[in-house]
Amino acid sequence: MQIVKTKGHLIYSANQGSPTHACLGSCQKVWWPDDIPSDIAVLAKPVCPQCGGVLTCDIPPGYYSVISDDAGVLQKGGAMIKNVGLNLGK
């Protein structure tokens, strides 16, 4: 599991590698290929699945940073995260 930081988000993802898409709209999240529905990915102007903003595969430099690429275990069906080692405050 990796933890990726964007403006306003900490994204916990079981995906390995770099995100392939970024929302330029209000949510400004990054997305991996299996996060994007195939009908959205093939559109001439794809839209973000979360906010409907412009979705680009040309992710601007510095748009996100990887906080950890070995953060531990993430289980589907629950938010069980182990060995994160981050102090994000309370």
C-alpha positions in Angstrom: 0.0 0.0 0.0 1.1 3.5 -0.7 0.1 6.9 0.7 0.0 9.8 -1.8 -0.6 13.4 -0.9 -2.3 15.9 -3.1 -3.7 19.3 -2.3 -6.3 18.6 0.4 -6.0 14.8 0.3 -4.1 11.9 1.7 -4.9 8.9 -0.6 -4.3 5.4 0.7 -4.0 3.1 -2.3 -3.3 -0.6 -2.8 -2.1 0.3 -6.3 1.6 0.1 -7.0 3.3 2.6 -9.3 2.4 6.2 -10.2 -1.1 7.5 -10.6 -2.1 7.8 -14.3 -4.7 10.5 -14.1 -5.3 13.7 -12.1 -8.4 15.8 -11.5 -7.9 19.4 -12.4 -11.3 20.3 -10.9 -12.3 20.9 -7.3 -11.3 17.6 -5.7 -7.7 17.5 -7.2 -7.3 13.8 -6.6 -5.1 11.4 -8.5 -6.3 8.2 -9.9 -4.8 4.8 -11.0 -6.0 3.0 -14.1 -8.3 0.5 -12.2 -9.9 3.5 -10.4 -11.2 5.0 -13.6 -14.3 3.4 -15.2 -13.4 2.3 -18.7 -16.3 4.3 -20.2 -14.8 7.5 -18.7 -11.2 6.8 -19.6 -12.0 6.6 -23.4 -13.8 9.9 -23.6 -12.2 12.8 -25.6 -12.6 14.9 -22.5 -12.8 12.5 -19.5 -14.3 13.8 -16.3 -13.4 13.0 -12.7 -15.4 10.2 -11.1 -15.6 12.2 -7.8 -16.3 15.8 -8.7 -16.9 15.9 -12.5 -13.9 18.1 -13.1 -11.5 17.8 -16.0 -9.4 14.5 -15.8 -6.0 14.6 -17.3 -3.4 11.9 -18.0 -0.8 14.7 -18.3 -0.2 15.1 -14.5 1.5 18.4 -13.8 4.9 18.2 -12.1 4.6 18.5 -8.3 0.8 17.8 -8.4 1.2 14.9 -5.9 3.9 13.4 -3.7 4.3 9.9 -2.4 4.6 9.9 1.3 5.1 6.2 1.6 5.2 3.4 -0.9 5.4 0.6 1.8 2.8 1.7 4.3 1.6 -1.7 5.4 -1.7 -3.4 5.0 -5.0 -2.0 3.7 -7.9 -4.4 3.8 -11.0 -4.1 1.6 -14.2 -3.7 3.6 -12.5 -1.8 6.4 -9.9 0.8 7.0 -7.3 -1.4 8.6 -3.9 0.3 8.1 -0.7 -1.1 9.7 2.9 0.1 10.0 2.1 3.5 8.6 4.6 5.3 10.8 3.2 8.7 10.2 2.3 11.3 12.8 -0.6 13.2 11.2 -1.9 14.8 14.5 -5.2 14.3 16.1 
